[in-house]
Amino acid sequence: MFYVQRDAQGQLVRVEATVYAEATETLPADHHEIQAWYAHEVVETSLKQLKQSDLEMIRVLDDLIQVLTQKGVIRVTDLPPAAQAKLMDRNQAREALGGLSQLIDDDETGLI
């Protein structure tokens, strides 16, 4: 049994397995609205995981391109102009952040 809350149009806005103050009714686990609610939640969770994975893969690809260019396997100019521009922008941003990290010495204590 699930406790649910609906909006003014009758759409589910909250579904919980335990009772809560705003719950207006209960529905069985096999009810089509409960099934749809959790199916939507699974999709949303999967999309969030993919977005996070995309961000992590961007860094992997960025590092891979750096290694390949440093080893002379590829040249940045081998890539399309749009890719070159994006890589240059990322390199400049990373260098700027690297320059900022030099302001703090891990061995130092206290305030600057």
Sequence and secondary structure as in RCSB ss.txt:
>XXXX:A:sequence
MFYVQRDAQGQLVRVEATVYAEATETLPADHHEIQAWYAHEVVETSLKQLKQSDLEMIRVLDDLIQVLTQKGVIR
VTDLPPAAQAKLMDRNQAREALGGLSQLIDDDETGLI
>XXXX:A:secstr
 EEEEE TTS EEEEESS  TT  EEE TTSHHHHHHHHHHHHHHHHHHHHHHHHHHHHHHHHHHHHHHHTTSS 
GGGS HHHHHHHHHHHHHHHHHHHHHTTS TT  S  
